[in-house]
Amino acid sequence: MPATPTHSTHEIVIAATLWLMHRYQQTGCKKLARMIEQHLRWMQTSDGSPTLAKTCQRLSLTWQTLSGTALSNPPSTPH
């Protein structure tokens, strides 16, 4: 039986966030909006990975464009 590919938690959260954004575009559901913001906050407060921080910034900008709002607690820019 072949082994199932493993994915990191970060990859899963990023993929889920992208999927939620896609569904939000289709539905405009406020519950999805809250879930997207939760995912972005989780990525923002995660282990401090520079790659994850950059991804979070890009996703946050995409989310602001889609939702027409700014996040109440935007991700900080790494120095």
C-alpha atoms as one frame of an Amber mdcrd trajectory, in Angstrom:
protein
   0.000   0.000   0.000   1.569   3.341  -1.033   2.349   5.880   1.658   0.114
   8.922   1.853   1.999  12.164   1.207   2.351  14.239   4.331   1.761  17.958
   4.437   2.818  20.444   7.042   0.226  22.250   9.109   1.244  25.489   7.381
   0.556  24.040   3.941  -2.827  22.783   5.069  -3.845  26.123   6.599  -2.701
  28.025   3.492  -4.623  25.690   1.185  -7.710  25.901   3.397  -7.500  29.706
   3.479  -7.288  29.878  -0.312 -10.272  27.538  -0.600 -12.269  29.607   1.896
 -11.460  32.790  -0.052 -12.667  31.130  -3.240 -15.922  30.072  -1.549 -16.334
  33.553  -0.059 -16.113  35.013  -3.568 -18.941  32.704  -4.607 -21.182  33.173
  -1.577 -20.254  36.304   0.403 -20.925  34.252   3.565 -19.966  36.087   6.773
 -19.104  32.808   8.526 -16.508  32.120   5.835 -15.140  35.650   6.328 -14.628
  34.959  10.035 -12.908  31.667   9.273 -10.561  33.355   6.783  -9.618  35.957
   9.359  -9.006  33.210  11.938  -6.682  31.427   9.518  -4.796  34.640   8.772
  -4.414  35.359  12.507  -3.135  31.823  13.103  -0.526  32.250  10.375   0.418
  35.651  11.765   1.039  34.277  15.261   2.652  31.027  14.136   6.284  30.034
  14.646   7.849  33.051  12.943   8.761  31.350   9.673   9.793  34.040   7.137
   8.141  32.081   4.317   4.890  31.779   6.243   5.018  35.493   7.144   5.363
  36.453   3.450   2.552  34.105   2.485   0.370  35.559   5.235   1.036  39.087
   3.961   0.070  38.118   0.399  -3.061  36.319   1.577  -3.990  39.275   3.787
  -3.722  41.670   0.847  -5.813  39.320  -1.270  -8.378  39.075   1.519  -8.553
  42.864   1.908  -9.229  43.157  -1.816 -11.897  40.435  -1.799 -13.657  41.575
   1.344 -13.273  45.303   0.818 -12.068  45.698   4.399  -8.791  45.909   6.237
  -7.982  43.325   8.891  -8.422  44.611  12.404  -5.003  43.178  13.297  -2.878
  43.136  10.099   0.237  40.977   9.946   3.433  42.729  10.919   6.180  43.163
   8.376   9.351  41.214   9.202  12.439  43.405   9.472
